[in-house]
Amino acid sequence: MANYVYILQSYKSKRYYCGQTNSIEQRLQRHNEGKVKSTKSECPWQLTGYVQLASRSECMQLEKKIKGRGIERWLVENYKLLTH
């Protein structure tokens, strides 16, 4: 099963959100249906890009790194790593 770290951007506020999942399409749908507490007030969301990794633990490490660096700052420095 594939594992992904994904970055979304709100159409409404332009804020970024980073998360990890094994199904990007289902996860984006949950965000846009308002089923994710931390993002429901800023729907709709668009997928900026994602990184596929071998394991969930690798995804969790990258997600932590991206959030620690700041999502927007990480994007500026690492945009080429994303699949769009």
PyMOL Python script that loads the backbone (N, CA, C, O; Angstrom):
from pymol import cmd

cmd.read_pdbstr("""\
ATOM      1  N   MET A   1       0.842  -1.194   0.000  1.00  0.00           N
ATOM      2  CA  MET A   1       0.000   0.000   0.000  1.00  0.00           C
ATOM      3  C   MET A   1       0.881   1.249   0.000  1.00  0.00           C
ATOM      4  O   MET A   1       1.860   1.336   0.741  1.00  0.00           O
ATOM      5  N   ALA A   2       0.524   2.181  -0.818  1.00  0.00           N
ATOM      6  CA  ALA A   2       1.288   3.430  -0.941  1.00  0.00           C
ATOM      7  C   ALA A   2       1.005   4.349   0.240  1.00  0.00           C
ATOM      8  O   ALA A   2      -0.082   4.320   0.818  1.00  0.00           O
ATOM      9  N   ASN A   3       1.977   5.147   0.581  1.00  0.00           N
ATOM     10  CA  ASN A   3       1.868   6.133   1.654  1.00  0.00           C
ATOM     11  C   ASN A   3       2.297   7.484   1.098  1.00  0.00           C
ATOM     12  O   ASN A   3       3.259   7.586   0.337  1.00  0.00           O
ATOM     13  N   TYR A   4       1.566   8.511   1.492  1.00  0.00           N
ATOM     14  CA  TYR A   4       1.805   9.849   0.938  1.00  0.00           C
ATOM     15  C   TYR A   4       1.823  10.920   2.014  1.00  0.00           C
ATOM     16  O   TYR A   4       1.103  10.840   3.009  1.00  0.00           O
ATOM     17  N   VAL A   5       2.658  11.920   1.793  1.00  0.00           N
ATOM     18  CA  VAL A   5       2.577  13.185   2.520  1.00  0.00           C
ATOM     19  C   VAL A   5       2.029  14.158   1.492  1.00  0.00           C
ATOM     20  O   VAL A   5       2.562  14.267   0.388  1.00  0.00           O
ATOM     21  N   TYR A   6       0.965  14.867   1.852  1.00  0.00           N
ATOM     22  CA  TYR A   6       0.317  15.759   0.895  1.00  0.00           C
ATOM     23  C   TYR A   6       0.243  17.171   1.452  1.00  0.00           C
ATOM     24  O   TYR A   6       0.240  17.385   2.665  1.00  0.00           O
ATOM     25  N   ILE A   7       0.184  18.129   0.535  1.00  0.00           N
ATOM     26  CA  ILE A   7       0.037  19.533   0.915  1.00  0.00           C
ATOM     27  C   ILE A   7      -1.169  20.095   0.180  1.00  0.00           C
ATOM     28  O   ILE A   7      -1.285  19.988  -1.041  1.00  0.00           O
ATOM     29  N   LEU A   8      -2.045  20.686   0.940  1.00  0.00           N
ATOM     30  CA  LEU A   8      -3.243  21.322   0.403  1.00  0.00           C
ATOM     31  C   LEU A   8      -3.141  22.818   0.581  1.00  0.00           C
ATOM     32  O   LEU A   8      -2.400  23.305   1.436  1.00  0.00           O
ATOM     33  N   GLN A   9      -3.895  23.552  -0.236  1.00  0.00           N
ATOM     34  CA  GLN A   9      -4.027  24.993  -0.044  1.00  0.00           C
ATOM     35  C   GLN A   9      -5.508  25.342  -0.097  1.00  0.00           C
ATOM     36  O   GLN A   9      -6.244  24.862  -0.959  1.00  0.00           O
ATOM     37  N   SER A  10      -5.925  26.178   0.830  1.00  0.00           N
ATOM     38  CA  SER A  10      -7.316  26.614   0.893  1.00  0.00           C
ATOM     39  C   SER A  10      -7.582  27.657  -0.186  1.00  0.00           C
ATOM     40  O   SER A  10      -6.837  28.628  -0.320  1.00  0.00           O
ATOM     41  N   TYR A  11      -8.651  27.447  -0.952  1.00  0.00           N
ATOM     42  CA  TYR A  11      -9.069  28.470  -1.922  1.00  0.00           C
ATOM     43  C   TYR A  11      -9.489  29.737  -1.183  1.00  0.00           C
ATOM     44  O   TYR A  11      -9.269  30.854  -1.652  1.00  0.00           O
ATOM     45  N   LYS A  12     -10.098  29.534  -0.018  1.00  0.00           N
ATOM     46  CA  LYS A  12     -10.688  30.629   0.753  1.00  0.00           C
ATOM     47  C   LYS A  12      -9.632  31.525   1.408  1.00  0.00           C
ATOM     48  O   LYS A  12      -9.656  32.744   1.238  1.00  0.00           O
ATOM     49  N   SER A  13      -8.711  30.920   2.153  1.00  0.00           N
ATOM     50  CA  SER A  13      -7.754  31.706   2.940  1.00  0.00           C
ATOM     51  C   SER A  13      -6.329  31.687   2.395  1.00  0.00           C
ATOM     52  O   SER A  13      -5.483  32.461   2.841  1.00  0.00           O
ATOM     53  N   LYS A  14      -6.060  30.802   1.430  1.00  0.00           N
ATOM     54  CA  LYS A  14      -4.721  30.600   0.852  1.00  0.00           C
ATOM     55  C   LYS A  14      -3.762  29.925   1.837  1.00  0.00           C
ATOM     56  O   LYS A  14      -2.576  29.788   1.536  1.00  0.00           O
ATOM     57  N   ARG A  15      -4.247  29.506   2.993  1.00  0.00           N
ATOM     58  CA  ARG A  15      -3.427  28.805   3.991  1.00  0.00           C
ATOM     59  C   ARG A  15      -3.082  27.410   3.480  1.00  0.00           C
ATOM     60  O   ARG A  15      -3.848  26.803   2.732  1.00  0.00           O
ATOM     61  N   TYR A  16      -1.910  26.907   3.898  1.00  0.00           N
ATOM     62  CA  TYR A  16      -1.483  25.562   3.546  1.00  0.00           C
ATOM     63  C   TYR A  16      -1.795  24.602   4.689  1.00  0.00           C
ATOM     64  O   TYR A  16      -1.881  24.990   5.854  1.00  0.00           O
ATOM     65  N   TYR A  17      -1.960  23.338   4.313  1.00  0.00           N
ATOM     66  CA  TYR A  17      -2.164  22.261   5.290  1.00  0.00           C
ATOM     67  C   TYR A  17      -1.349  21.072   4.806  1.00  0.00           C
ATOM     68  O   TYR A  17      -1.328  20.771   3.613  1.00  0.00           O
ATOM     69  N   CYS A  18      -0.680  20.398   5.731  1.00  0.00           N
ATOM     70  CA  CYS A  18       0.125  19.219   5.417  1.00  0.00           C
ATOM     71  C   CYS A  18      -0.399  18.040   6.221  1.00  0.00           C
ATOM     72  O   CYS A  18      -0.712  18.178   7.404  1.00  0.00           O
ATOM     73  N   GLY A  19      -0.493  16.881   5.579  1.00  0.00           N
ATOM     74  CA  GLY A  19      -0.929  15.675   6.268  1.00  0.00           C
ATOM     75  C   GLY A  19      -0.351  14.451   5.588  1.00  0.00           C
ATOM     76  O   GLY A  19       0.381  14.562   4.604  1.00  0.00           O
ATOM     77  N   GLN A  20      -0.684  13.276   6.121  1.00  0.00           N
ATOM     78  CA  GLN A  20      -0.225  12.040   5.508  1.00  0.00           C
ATOM     79  C   GLN A  20      -1.395  11.059   5.451  1.00  0.00           C
ATOM     80  O   GLN A  20      -2.280  11.067   6.307  1.00  0.00           O
ATOM     81  N   THR A  21      -1.375  10.215   4.417  1.00  0.00           N
ATOM     82  CA  THR A  21      -2.493   9.307   4.160  1.00  0.00           C
ATOM     83  C   THR A  21      -2.041   8.172   3.257  1.00  0.00           C
ATOM     84  O   THR A  21      -0.928   8.189   2.730  1.00  0.00           O
ATOM     85  N   ASN A  22      -2.916   7.181   3.082  1.00  0.00           N
ATOM     86  CA  ASN A  22      -2.651   6.141   2.094  1.00  0.00           C
ATOM     87  C   ASN A  22      -3.609   6.266   0.906  1.00  0.00           C
ATOM     88  O   ASN A  22      -3.559   5.456  -0.020  1.00  0.00           O
ATOM     89  N   SER A  23      -4.487   7.287   0.933  1.00  0.00           N
ATOM     90  CA  SER A  23      -5.408   7.537  -0.182  1.00  0.00           C
ATOM     91  C   SER A  23      -5.641   9.038  -0.314  1.00  0.00           C
ATOM     92  O   SER A  23      -6.470   9.606   0.398  1.00  0.00           O
ATOM     93  N   ILE A  24      -4.928   9.667  -1.204  1.00  0.00           N
ATOM     94  CA  ILE A  24      -5.016  11.119  -1.365  1.00  0.00           C
ATOM     95  C   ILE A  24      -6.423  11.550  -1.778  1.00  0.00           C
ATOM     96  O   ILE A  24      -6.964  12.510  -1.229  1.00  0.00           O
ATOM     97  N   GLU A  25      -7.013  10.851  -2.736  1.00  0.00           N
ATOM     98  CA  GLU A  25      -8.346  11.250  -3.215  1.00  0.00           C
ATOM     99  C   GLU A  25      -9.391  11.209  -2.101  1.00  0.00           C
ATOM    100  O   GLU A  25     -10.179  12.143  -1.950  1.00  0.00           O
ATOM    101  N   GLN A  26      -9.396  10.134  -1.329  1.00  0.00           N
ATOM    102  CA  GLN A  26     -10.361  10.025  -0.225  1.00  0.00           C
ATOM    103  C   GLN A  26     -10.095  11.083   0.841  1.00  0.00           C
ATOM    104  O   GLN A  26     -11.029  11.662   1.395  1.00  0.00           O
ATOM    105  N   ARG A  27      -8.842  11.329   1.119  1.00  0.00           N
ATOM    106  CA  ARG A  27      -8.500  12.308   2.156  1.00  0.00           C
ATOM    107  C   ARG A  27      -8.889  13.721   1.719  1.00  0.00           C
ATOM    108  O   ARG A  27      -9.433  14.481   2.520  1.00  0.00           O
ATOM    109  N   LEU A  28      -8.621  14.083   0.466  1.00  0.00           N
ATOM    110  CA  LEU A  28      -9.009  15.392  -0.046  1.00  0.00           C
ATOM    111  C   LEU A  28     -10.532  15.549   0.010  1.00  0.00           C
ATOM    112  O   LEU A  28     -11.038  16.617   0.354  1.00  0.00           O
ATOM    113  N   GLN A  29     -11.246  14.495  -0.324  1.00  0.00           N
ATOM    114  CA  GLN A  29     -12.707  14.535  -0.261  1.00  0.00           C
ATOM    115  C   GLN A  29     -13.180  14.799   1.168  1.00  0.00           C
ATOM    116  O   GLN A  29     -14.098  15.591   1.380  1.00  0.00           O
ATOM    117  N   ARG A  30     -12.559  14.141   2.147  1.00  0.00           N
ATOM    118  CA  ARG A  30     -12.932  14.362   3.555  1.00  0.00           C
ATOM    119  C   ARG A  30     -12.668  15.809   3.965  1.00  0.00           C
ATOM    120  O   ARG A  30     -13.477  16.417   4.667  1.00  0.00           O
ATOM    121  N   HIS A  31     -11.539  16.358   3.529  1.00  0.00           N
ATOM    122  CA  HIS A  31     -11.237  17.763   3.829  1.00  0.00           C
ATOM    123  C   HIS A  31     -12.309  18.665   3.231  1.00  0.00           C
ATOM    124  O   HIS A  31     -12.817  19.559   3.908  1.00  0.00           O
ATOM    125  N   ASN A  32     -12.652  18.436   1.977  1.00  0.00           N
ATOM    126  CA  ASN A  32     -13.601  19.306   1.286  1.00  0.00           C
ATOM    127  C   ASN A  32     -15.046  19.098   1.711  1.00  0.00           C
ATOM    128  O   ASN A  32     -15.889  19.956   1.445  1.00  0.00           O
ATOM    129  N   GLU A  33     -15.354  17.993   2.358  1.00  0.00           N
ATOM    130  CA  GLU A  33     -16.692  17.770   2.920  1.00  0.00           C
ATOM    131  C   GLU A  33     -16.809  18.329   4.335  1.00  0.00           C
ATOM    132  O   GLU A  33     -17.873  18.241   4.948  1.00  0.00           O
ATOM    133  N   GLY A  34     -15.728  18.902   4.858  1.00  0.00           N
ATOM    134  CA  GLY A  34     -15.740  19.478   6.195  1.00  0.00           C
ATOM    135  C   GLY A  34     -15.660  18.450   7.301  1.00  0.00           C
ATOM    136  O   GLY A  34     -16.067  18.730   8.429  1.00  0.00           O
ATOM    137  N   LYS A  35     -15.147  17.272   7.011  1.00  0.00           N
ATOM    138  CA  LYS A  35     -15.072  16.185   7.990  1.00  0.00           C
ATOM    139  C   LYS A  35     -13.767  16.163   8.777  1.00  0.00           C
ATOM    140  O   LYS A  35     -13.573  15.306   9.639  1.00  0.00           O
ATOM    141  N   VAL A  36     -12.874  17.102   8.484  1.00  0.00           N
ATOM    142  CA  VAL A  36     -11.606  17.195   9.202  1.00  0.00           C
ATOM    143  C   VAL A  36     -11.668  18.467  10.037  1.00  0.00           C
ATOM    144  O   VAL A  36     -11.723  19.576   9.506  1.00  0.00           O
ATOM    145  N   LYS A  37     -11.659  18.288  11.340  1.00  0.00           N
ATOM    146  CA  LYS A  37     -11.873  19.392  12.279  1.00  0.00           C
ATOM    147  C   LYS A  37     -10.950  20.585  12.024  1.00  0.00           C
ATOM    148  O   LYS A  37     -11.396  21.732  12.042  1.00  0.00           O
ATOM    149  N   SER A  38      -9.676  20.318  11.790  1.00  0.00           N
ATOM    150  CA  SER A  38      -8.706  21.410  11.662  1.00  0.00           C
ATOM    151  C   SER A  38      -8.793  22.175  10.344  1.00  0.00           C
ATOM    152  O   SER A  38      -8.178  23.233  10.213  1.00  0.00           O
ATOM    153  N   THR A  39      -9.541  21.666   9.365  1.00  0.00           N
ATOM    154  CA  THR A  39      -9.594  22.340   8.068  1.00  0.00           C
ATOM    155  C   THR A  39     -11.001  22.710   7.615  1.00  0.00           C
ATOM    156  O   THR A  39     -11.167  23.352   6.577  1.00  0.00           O
ATOM    157  N   LYS A  40     -12.005  22.317   8.372  1.00  0.00           N
ATOM    158  CA  LYS A  40     -13.377  22.479   7.872  1.00  0.00           C
ATOM    159  C   LYS A  40     -13.796  23.930   7.679  1.00  0.00           C
ATOM    160  O   LYS A  40     -14.640  24.204   6.825  1.00  0.00           O
ATOM    161  N   SER A  41     -13.243  24.861   8.431  1.00  0.00           N
ATOM    162  CA  SER A  41     -13.643  26.265   8.302  1.00  0.00           C
ATOM    163  C   SER A  41     -13.051  26.951   7.069  1.00  0.00           C
ATOM    164  O   SER A  41     -13.440  28.072   6.740  1.00  0.00           O
ATOM    165  N   GLU A  42     -12.113  26.286   6.383  1.00  0.00           N
ATOM    166  CA  GLU A  42     -11.437  26.917   5.250  1.00  0.00           C
ATOM    167  C   GLU A  42     -11.656  26.188   3.925  1.00  0.00           C
ATOM    168  O   GLU A  42     -10.866  26.338   2.994  1.00  0.00           O
ATOM    169  N   CYS A  43     -12.723  25.404   3.841  1.00  0.00           N
ATOM    170  CA  CYS A  43     -13.066  24.688   2.597  1.00  0.00           C
ATOM    171  C   CYS A  43     -13.415  25.694   1.515  1.00  0.00           C
ATOM    172  O   CYS A  43     -13.901  26.780   1.829  1.00  0.00           O
ATOM    173  N   PRO A  44     -13.189  25.375   0.287  1.00  0.00           N
ATOM    174  CA  PRO A  44     -12.615  24.143  -0.259  1.00  0.00           C
ATOM    175  C   PRO A  44     -11.091  24.195  -0.318  1.00  0.00           C
ATOM    176  O   PRO A  44     -10.475  25.259  -0.253  1.00  0.00           O
ATOM    177  N   TRP A  45     -10.507  23.001  -0.446  1.00  0.00           N
ATOM    178  CA  TRP A  45      -9.061  22.834  -0.514  1.00  0.00           C
ATOM    179  C   TRP A  45      -8.673  22.281  -1.879  1.00  0.00           C
ATOM    180  O   TRP A  45      -9.432  21.543  -2.507  1.00  0.00           O
ATOM    181  N   GLN A  46      -7.474  22.655  -2.324  1.00  0.00           N
ATOM    182  CA  GLN A  46      -6.923  22.095  -3.559  1.00  0.00           C
ATOM    183  C   GLN A  46      -5.602  21.403  -3.224  1.00  0.00           C
ATOM    184  O   GLN A  46      -4.874  21.836  -2.331  1.00  0.00           O
ATOM    185  N   LEU A  47      -5.308  20.346  -3.935  1.00  0.00           N
ATOM    186  CA  LEU A  47      -4.064  19.616  -3.736  1.00  0.00           C
ATOM    187  C   LEU A  47      -2.925  20.377  -4.407  1.00  0.00           C
ATOM    188  O   LEU A  47      -2.948  20.601  -5.618  1.00  0.00           O
ATOM    189  N   THR A  48      -1.934  20.771  -3.618  1.00  0.00           N
ATOM    190  CA  THR A  48      -0.743  21.435  -4.145  1.00  0.00           C
ATOM    191  C   THR A  48       0.222  20.395  -4.695  1.00  0.00           C
ATOM    192  O   THR A  48       0.837  20.600  -5.742  1.00  0.00           O
ATOM    193  N   GLY A  49       0.352  19.281  -3.986  1.00  0.00           N
ATOM    194  CA  GLY A  49       1.230  18.207  -4.415  1.00  0.00           C
ATOM    195  C   GLY A  49       1.422  17.190  -3.319  1.00  0.00           C
ATOM    196  O   GLY A  49       0.905  17.344  -2.213  1.00  0.00           O
ATOM    197  N   TYR A  50       2.171  16.145  -3.632  1.00  0.00           N
ATOM    198  CA  TYR A  50       2.393  15.087  -2.660  1.00  0.00           C
ATOM    199  C   TYR A  50       3.735  14.415  -2.897  1.00  0.00           C
ATOM    200  O   TYR A  50       4.333  14.542  -3.966  1.00  0.00           O
ATOM    201  N   VAL A  51       4.197  13.696  -1.879  1.00  0.00           N
ATOM    202  CA  VAL A  51       5.411  12.891  -1.951  1.00  0.00           C
ATOM    203  C   VAL A  51       5.010  11.478  -1.561  1.00  0.00           C
ATOM    204  O   VAL A  51       4.373  11.281  -0.526  1.00  0.00           O
ATOM    205  N   GLN A  52       5.370  10.498  -2.367  1.00  0.00           N
ATOM    206  CA  GLN A  52       5.081   9.103  -2.047  1.00  0.00           C
ATOM    207  C   GLN A  52       6.304   8.504  -1.368  1.00  0.00           C
ATOM    208  O   GLN A  52       7.431   8.662  -1.836  1.00  0.00           O
ATOM    209  N   LEU A  53       6.065   7.813  -0.256  1.00  0.00           N
ATOM    210  CA  LEU A  53       7.145   7.183   0.495  1.00  0.00           C
ATOM    211  C   LEU A  53       6.809   5.713   0.750  1.00  0.00           C
ATOM    212  O   LEU A  53       5.668   5.289   0.567  1.00  0.00           O
ATOM    213  N   ALA A  54       7.798   4.954   1.166  1.00  0.00           N
ATOM    214  CA  ALA A  54       7.637   3.512   1.331  1.00  0.00           C
ATOM    215  C   ALA A  54       6.832   3.113   2.554  1.00  0.00           C
ATOM    216  O   ALA A  54       6.163   2.079   2.537  1.00  0.00           O
ATOM    217  N   SER A  55       6.880   3.903   3.611  1.00  0.00           N
ATOM    218  CA  SER A  55       6.213   3.489   4.850  1.00  0.00           C
ATOM    219  C   SER A  55       5.506   4.657   5.531  1.00  0.00           C
ATOM    220  O   SER A  55       5.798   5.824   5.270  1.00  0.00           O
ATOM    221  N   ARG A  56       4.580   4.315   6.399  1.00  0.00           N
ATOM    222  CA  ARG A  56       3.861   5.335   7.155  1.00  0.00           C
ATOM    223  C   ARG A  56       4.821   6.075   8.084  1.00  0.00           C
ATOM    224  O   ARG A  56       4.686   7.283   8.279  1.00  0.00           O
ATOM    225  N   SER A  57       5.784   5.364   8.655  1.00  0.00           N
ATOM    226  CA  SER A  57       6.721   6.022   9.572  1.00  0.00           C
ATOM    227  C   SER A  57       7.563   7.063   8.836  1.00  0.00           C
ATOM    228  O   SER A  57       7.860   8.116   9.402  1.00  0.00           O
ATOM    229  N   GLU A  58       7.952   6.795   7.591  1.00  0.00           N
ATOM    230  CA  GLU A  58       8.678   7.795   6.797  1.00  0.00           C
ATOM    231  C   GLU A  58       7.785   9.009   6.538  1.00  0.00           C
ATOM    232  O   GLU A  58       8.245  10.149   6.590  1.00  0.00           O
ATOM    233  N   CYS A  59       6.508   8.754   6.258  1.00  0.00           N
ATOM    234  CA  CYS A  59       5.560   9.850   6.040  1.00  0.00           C
ATOM    235  C   CYS A  59       5.421  10.710   7.282  1.00  0.00           C
ATOM    236  O   CYS A  59       5.402  11.938   7.202  1.00  0.00           O
ATOM    237  N   MET A  60       5.324  10.059   8.427  1.00  0.00           N
ATOM    238  CA  MET A  60       5.173  10.810   9.676  1.00  0.00           C
ATOM    239  C   MET A  60       6.402  11.673   9.932  1.00  0.00           C
ATOM    240  O   MET A  60       6.277  12.801  10.407  1.00  0.00           O
ATOM    241  N   GLN A  61       7.584  11.156   9.623  1.00  0.00           N
ATOM    242  CA  GLN A  61       8.817  11.928   9.807  1.00  0.00           C
ATOM    243  C   GLN A  61       8.857  13.135   8.872  1.00  0.00           C
ATOM    244  O   GLN A  61       9.211  14.237   9.292  1.00  0.00           O
ATOM    245  N   LEU A  62       8.494  12.928   7.606  1.00  0.00           N
ATOM    246  CA  LEU A  62       8.515  14.036   6.651  1.00  0.00           C
ATOM    247  C   LEU A  62       7.453  15.075   7.008  1.00  0.00           C
ATOM    248  O   LEU A  62       7.710  16.276   6.931  1.00  0.00           O
ATOM    249  N   GLU A  63       6.270  14.620   7.394  1.00  0.00           N
ATOM    250  CA  GLU A  63       5.212  15.557   7.794  1.00  0.00           C
ATOM    251  C   GLU A  63       5.683  16.433   8.955  1.00  0.00           C
ATOM    252  O   GLU A  63       5.465  17.645   8.953  1.00  0.00           O
ATOM    253  N   LYS A  64       6.320  15.824   9.929  1.00  0.00           N
ATOM    254  CA  LYS A  64       6.844  16.570  11.083  1.00  0.00           C
ATOM    255  C   LYS A  64       7.904  17.579  10.641  1.00  0.00           C
ATOM    256  O   LYS A  64       7.935  18.708  11.131  1.00  0.00           O
ATOM    257  N   LYS A  65       8.768  17.170   9.717  1.00  0.00           N
ATOM    258  CA  LYS A  65       9.817  18.058   9.207  1.00  0.00           C
ATOM    259  C   LYS A  65       9.207  19.248   8.468  1.00  0.00           C
ATOM    260  O   LYS A  65       9.624  20.388   8.670  1.00  0.00           O
ATOM    261  N   ILE A  66       8.220  18.981   7.613  1.00  0.00           N
ATOM    262  CA  ILE A  66       7.572  20.050   6.848  1.00  0.00           C
ATOM    263  C   ILE A  66       6.889  21.041   7.776  1.00  0.00           C
ATOM    264  O   ILE A  66       7.035  22.252   7.610  1.00  0.00           O
ATOM    265  N   LYS A  67       6.150  20.539   8.744  1.00  0.00           N
ATOM    266  CA  LYS A  67       5.441  21.420   9.671  1.00  0.00           C
ATOM    267  C   LYS A  67       6.416  22.191  10.554  1.00  0.00           C
ATOM    268  O   LYS A  67       6.166  23.349  10.888  1.00  0.00           O
ATOM    269  N   GLY A  68       7.520  21.559  10.933  1.00  0.00           N
ATOM    270  CA  GLY A  68       8.531  22.235  11.750  1.00  0.00           C
ATOM    271  C   GLY A  68       9.226  23.348  10.989  1.00  0.00           C
ATOM    272  O   GLY A  68       9.571  24.381  11.564  1.00  0.00           O
ATOM    273  N   ARG A  69       9.430  23.142   9.712  1.00  0.00           N
ATOM    274  CA  ARG A  69      10.100  24.133   8.867  1.00  0.00           C
ATOM    275  C   ARG A  69       9.151  25.274   8.496  1.00  0.00           C
ATOM    276  O   ARG A  69       9.569  26.401   8.235  1.00  0.00           O
ATOM    277  N   GLY A  70       7.855  24.939   8.483  1.00  0.00           N
ATOM    278  CA  GLY A  70       6.845  25.863   7.977  1.00  0.00           C
ATOM    279  C   GLY A  70       6.496  25.405   6.570  1.00  0.00           C
ATOM    280  O   GLY A  70       7.376  25.321   5.713  1.00  0.00           O
ATOM    281  N   ILE A  71       5.236  25.109   6.320  1.00  0.00           N
ATOM    282  CA  ILE A  71       4.840  24.505   5.049  1.00  0.00           C
ATOM    283  C   ILE A  71       5.231  25.384   3.860  1.00  0.00           C
ATOM    284  O   ILE A  71       5.803  24.893   2.887  1.00  0.00           O
ATOM    285  N   GLU A  72       4.931  26.660   3.934  1.00  0.00           N
ATOM    286  CA  GLU A  72       5.228  27.548   2.808  1.00  0.00           C
ATOM    287  C   GLU A  72       6.733  27.634   2.560  1.00  0.00           C
ATOM    288  O   GLU A  72       7.179  27.609   1.412  1.00  0.00           O
ATOM    289  N   ARG A  73       7.496  27.733   3.611  1.00  0.00           N
ATOM    290  CA  ARG A  73       8.956  27.803   3.484  1.00  0.00           C
ATOM    291  C   ARG A  73       9.503  26.489   2.909  1.00  0.00           C
ATOM    292  O   ARG A  73      10.382  26.504   2.048  1.00  0.00           O
ATOM    293  N   TRP A  74       8.978  25.348   3.392  1.00  0.00           N
ATOM    294  CA  TRP A  74       9.405  24.057   2.874  1.00  0.00           C
ATOM    295  C   TRP A  74       9.085  23.958   1.386  1.00  0.00           C
ATOM    296  O   TRP A  74       9.897  23.449   0.614  1.00  0.00           O
ATOM    297  N   LEU A  75       7.914  24.437   0.975  1.00  0.00           N
ATOM    298  CA  LEU A  75       7.536  24.411  -0.442  1.00  0.00           C
ATOM    299  C   LEU A  75       8.512  25.201  -1.311  1.00  0.00           C
ATOM    300  O   LEU A  75       8.909  24.737  -2.379  1.00  0.00           O
ATOM    301  N   VAL A  76       8.894  26.377  -0.860  1.00  0.00           N
ATOM    302  CA  VAL A  76       9.827  27.208  -1.625  1.00  0.00           C
ATOM    303  C   VAL A  76      11.147  26.456  -1.837  1.00  0.00           C
ATOM    304  O   VAL A  76      11.733  26.506  -2.919  1.00  0.00           O
ATOM    305  N   GLU A  77      11.598  25.771  -0.810  1.00  0.00           N
ATOM    306  CA  GLU A  77      12.886  25.086  -0.873  1.00  0.00           C
ATOM    307  C   GLU A  77      12.829  23.710  -1.534  1.00  0.00           C
ATOM    308  O   GLU A  77      13.851  23.230  -2.025  1.00  0.00           O
ATOM    309  N   ASN A  78      11.657  23.061  -1.558  1.00  0.00           N
ATOM    310  CA  ASN A  78      11.563  21.671  -1.980  1.00  0.00           C
ATOM    311  C   ASN A  78      10.461  21.388  -2.992  1.00  0.00           C
ATOM    312  O   ASN A  78      10.076  20.232  -3.167  1.00  0.00           O
ATOM    313  N   TYR A  79       9.948  22.406  -3.657  1.00  0.00           N
ATOM    314  CA  TYR A  79       8.819  22.239  -4.576  1.00  0.00           C
ATOM    315  C   TYR A  79       9.061  21.148  -5.612  1.00  0.00           C
ATOM    316  O   TYR A  79       8.128  20.452  -6.012  1.00  0.00           O
ATOM    317  N   LYS A  80      10.302  20.996  -6.046  1.00  0.00           N
ATOM    318  CA  LYS A  80      10.649  20.022  -7.078  1.00  0.00           C
ATOM    319  C   LYS A  80      10.448  18.581  -6.618  1.00  0.00           C
ATOM    320  O   LYS A  80      10.369  17.680  -7.454  1.00  0.00           O
ATOM    321  N   LEU A  81      10.364  18.345  -5.319  1.00  0.00           N
ATOM    322  CA  LEU A  81      10.174  16.993  -4.795  1.00  0.00           C
ATOM    323  C   LEU A  81       8.724  16.517  -4.903  1.00  0.00           C
ATOM    324  O   LEU A  81       8.450  15.321  -4.805  1.00  0.00           O
ATOM    325  N   LEU A  82       7.801  17.455  -5.105  1.00  0.00           N
ATOM    326  CA  LEU A  82       6.374  17.121  -5.129  1.00  0.00           C
ATOM    327  C   LEU A  82       5.943  16.574  -6.483  1.00  0.00           C
ATOM    328  O   LEU A  82       6.452  16.974  -7.530  1.00  0.00           O
ATOM    329  N   THR A  83       4.993  15.651  -6.430  1.00  0.00           N
ATOM    330  CA  THR A  83       4.273  15.217  -7.620  1.00  0.00           C
ATOM    331  C   THR A  83       3.015  16.058  -7.658  1.00  0.00           C
ATOM    332  O   THR A  83       2.369  16.254  -6.628  1.00  0.00           O
ATOM    333  N   HIS A  84       2.654  16.560  -8.837  1.00  0.00           N
ATOM    334  CA  HIS A  84       1.505  17.449  -8.959  1.00  0.00           C
ATOM    335  C   HIS A  84       0.396  16.774  -9.736  1.00  0.00           C
ATOM    336  O   HIS A  84      -0.662  17.369  -9.944  1.00  0.00           O
TER     337      HIS A  84
END
""", "prot")
cmd.dss("prot")
cmd.show_as("cartoon", "prot")
cmd.util.cbc("prot")
cmd.orient("prot")
